Amino acid sequence: MKLKFEELSISSKKDEELIDITDYIKSLIKKHKILNGFCKIFVLHTTAAVTINENTDENVKTDILNQLKRVFPKINFHHLEGNSDAHLKSSLFGCSIDIPIYNGELILGTWQGIYFCEFDGPRKRKIFIQLYYIDDF
């Protein structure tokens, strides 16, 4: 098993947004000529996350963010920074995902894309990507 490491810096522009990083991740697989293995994506922040969801209709992102605001409104939490709702959203979605790679392609469903989830922006963020693979014989 071999391993490649990459780091992606993202500058979010809104307080909350879902940023499609699918094409960037696909480009890493091509860059490193990986045929079979898997990709681990890890977000290095407690008020951000990563998820897989539909990436063909922009309204899906809007619907997700609007519903999250209903479930986790900005209220007076004990945490003094005033961003506890962002911590809760990050915990709900999670800070990492694993995606298989087969025949040089990410194994994603027809409508699936990979999103960086910003819940406390705008900020400069970092994502750590590990590509695990085997040499093909």
C-alpha positions as CSV (number, residue, x, y, z in Angstrom):
1,M,0.0,0.0,0.0
2,K,1.3,3.4,-0.9
3,L,0.2,6.8,0.4
4,K,0.1,10.4,-1.0
5,F,-0.7,13.5,1.1
6,E,-2.2,16.7,-0.2
7,E,-3.5,19.8,1.4
8,L,-6.3,22.0,0.0
9,S,-6.8,25.6,1.2
10,I,-10.3,27.0,0.8
11,S,-11.4,30.6,1.4
12,S,-15.1,30.6,2.1
13,K,-17.0,33.7,1.2
14,K,-20.2,33.4,3.3
15,D,-21.0,32.6,6.9
16,E,-22.5,29.2,5.7
17,E,-21.9,27.5,2.4
18,L,-21.4,24.2,0.7
19,I,-18.4,24.3,-1.6
20,D,-18.1,21.5,-4.3
21,I,-14.6,20.1,-4.2
22,T,-15.3,17.0,-6.3
23,D,-13.3,18.1,-9.4
24,Y,-10.3,19.0,-7.3
25,I,-10.3,15.6,-5.6
26,K,-10.7,13.9,-9.1
27,S,-7.7,16.0,-10.3
28,L,-5.5,14.6,-7.5
29,I,-6.3,11.0,-8.5
30,K,-5.3,11.8,-12.1
31,K,-2.2,13.8,-11.0
32,H,-0.9,10.8,-9.0
33,K,-2.1,8.3,-11.6
34,I,-3.9,6.2,-8.9
35,L,-5.9,3.3,-10.3
36,N,-7.2,1.5,-7.2
37,G,-7.4,2.5,-3.6
38,F,-9.3,5.0,-1.6
39,C,-9.3,8.7,-0.7
40,K,-9.7,10.1,2.8
41,I,-10.7,13.7,3.2
42,F,-10.3,15.3,6.6
43,V,-11.3,18.8,7.6
44,L,-9.0,20.4,10.2
45,H,-11.7,22.6,11.8
46,T,-14.4,22.3,14.5
47,T,-16.9,24.6,12.7
48,A,-16.6,23.0,9.2
49,A,-17.2,19.6,7.8
50,V,-17.2,17.4,4.7
51,T,-20.1,15.5,3.1
52,I,-21.3,13.8,0.0
53,N,-24.6,14.8,-1.6
54,E,-26.3,15.8,-4.8
55,N,-24.3,18.2,-6.9
56,T,-26.5,18.7,-10.0
57,D,-29.1,21.0,-8.6
58,E,-27.9,24.1,-6.7
59,N,-31.2,24.2,-4.8
60,V,-30.1,21.1,-2.8
61,K,-27.4,23.1,-1.2
62,T,-29.8,25.9,-0.4
63,D,-32.3,23.5,1.0
64,I,-29.7,21.8,3.3
65,L,-28.4,25.1,4.6
66,N,-31.9,26.5,5.2
67,Q,-33.0,23.4,7.1
68,L,-29.9,23.4,9.2
69,K,-30.6,27.0,10.3
70,R,-34.1,25.8,11.5
71,V,-32.7,22.9,13.4
72,F,-29.7,24.8,14.8
73,P,-30.7,28.5,15.2
74,K,-28.3,31.0,16.5
75,I,-29.4,31.2,20.1
76,N,-27.6,32.1,23.4
77,F,-25.5,29.0,23.9
78,H,-23.0,28.7,26.8
79,H,-20.0,28.8,24.5
80,L,-19.0,32.5,24.5
81,E,-17.8,32.7,20.9
82,G,-21.4,32.7,19.6
83,N,-20.8,29.9,17.1
84,S,-22.1,26.8,18.9
85,D,-24.6,26.2,16.1
86,A,-21.6,25.8,13.8
87,H,-20.0,23.3,16.1
88,L,-23.2,21.3,16.2
89,K,-23.6,21.3,12.4
90,S,-19.9,20.2,12.0
91,S,-20.5,17.3,14.5
92,L,-23.6,16.3,12.7
93,F,-21.9,16.1,9.3
94,G,-18.5,15.0,10.5
95,C,-14.9,15.9,9.7
96,S,-13.9,13.1,7.4
97,I,-15.1,10.8,4.6
98,D,-13.6,7.9,2.7
99,I,-14.2,7.3,-0.9
100,P,-13.1,4.2,-2.9
101,I,-11.1,4.6,-6.1
102,Y,-11.5,2.0,-8.8
103,N,-10.0,2.0,-12.3
104,G,-8.7,5.6,-11.8
105,E,-12.2,7.0,-10.8
106,L,-13.8,8.0,-7.5
107,I,-16.7,5.6,-6.8
108,L,-19.5,8.1,-6.5
109,G,-23.2,7.8,-7.5
110,T,-24.5,9.5,-10.6
111,W,-25.7,12.6,-8.7
112,Q,-23.1,12.6,-5.9
113,G,-20.5,15.2,-5.3
114,I,-18.1,16.1,-2.4
115,Y,-18.8,19.2,-0.4
116,F,-16.7,21.2,2.0
117,C,-19.2,22.6,4.5
118,E,-18.6,26.0,6.0
119,F,-20.6,26.8,9.0
120,D,-18.7,29.7,10.6
121,G,-17.3,31.8,7.7
122,P,-16.0,33.5,5.9
123,R,-12.7,32.0,6.7
124,K,-9.6,30.5,5.2
125,R,-9.8,26.7,5.8
126,K,-7.6,23.6,5.3
127,I,-8.5,20.2,4.2
128,F,-6.1,17.3,4.4
129,I,-6.4,14.6,1.8
130,Q,-4.8,11.1,1.9
131,L,-4.7,8.9,-1.1
132,Y,-4.1,5.2,-0.3
133,Y,-3.4,2.9,-3.2
134,I,-1.8,-0.3,-4.4
135,D,0.5,-0.7,-7.4
136,D,-1.3,-2.5,-10.1
137,F,0.4,-5.5,-11.5
